[in-house]
Amino acid sequence: MVLAQLGESISQAIHEMSNATIVDEKVLNDCLNEIARALLQADVQFKLVRDMVSNVKKKVNLNNLAAGLNKRKIIEKAIVNELCEMLDTGKPFFTPQKGKTNVVMFVGLQGSGKTTTCTKYAYYHQKKGWRPALVCADTFRAGAFDQLKQNATKAKIPYYGSHLESDPVKIAVEGVERFKKENHDLIIVDTSGRHKQEAALFEEMRQVFEATKPDLVIFVMDSSIGQAAFDQAQAFKQSVSVGAVVVTKMDGHAKGGGALIVAATKSPVIFIGTGEHMDQFEVFDAKQFILRLLG
Ligand code: GDP
């Protein structure tokens, strides 16, 4: 199943339930089975799907619902709530601490929006009174440093990088050290990507991670990648300890169903990218996301 269809399939199942003349056990079961099938086909973990179905059933006890209550609305609300729960990892995640230097490393495949997201993240915090700085340790993509420089200059954020040095670890360490000395409280390290998951990329990430000891690693994922999202997030998680996820290009057509799949990896989604511009960046809100997915 194409992932963009996930939201549509779920909406359709809810719609059919809503249009039933009488909402009884069978109609509810049919609706939940349809939703479960759509989620499983989109590679959402079996356990998450099973929990979702049984929680909705528990919350919507059709036999005990008082007459006159709008069963359709109650069921719909329970489904939306349970889908939100799926995105809730239940774990607190790291947020930068005032009064110390926070190092945040960004990882992701080439084209995911990593470099753009680094500046967005820096700009977001700068507006909140932080003193961010950007380090470009992406020596793989020609033009990566120029892009970061351009973005950083526009946002008036200090940056560090090199056109000559080819060792990403060296650049990362030098950049972090320099900005620590200059008392920046939020140092953001952009790393190399590749077109696909490959050993060289993960090895490089591990080395940059070891050398800079970041407080947080953020995995950047393009919302349109569909079912590959789960595998990709898992592969990154196995190489470095990913603490949070940013889902980009939510302004596109895919509606970001991939985030639902990433949820299965139990990494919290913290921000979403909603455009190419620096300020098109929003704190992730599970409910809004689900409502949008359902169209
Ligand atoms: P990187 O290779 O992962 O560093 O990716 P880039 O940051 O260079 O982004 C790749 C492309 O995606 C660029 O054209 C960005 O402008 C674009 N991009 C990044 N984030 C978003 C987003 O949230 N929405 C849209 N529409 N485009 C984005």
Residues whose N, C-alpha, C, O or C-beta is under 5 A from the ligand:
A	BS01	GDP	L109 Q110 G111 S112 G113 K114 T115 T116 T117 T248 K249 M250 D251 G273 T274 G275 E276 Q280
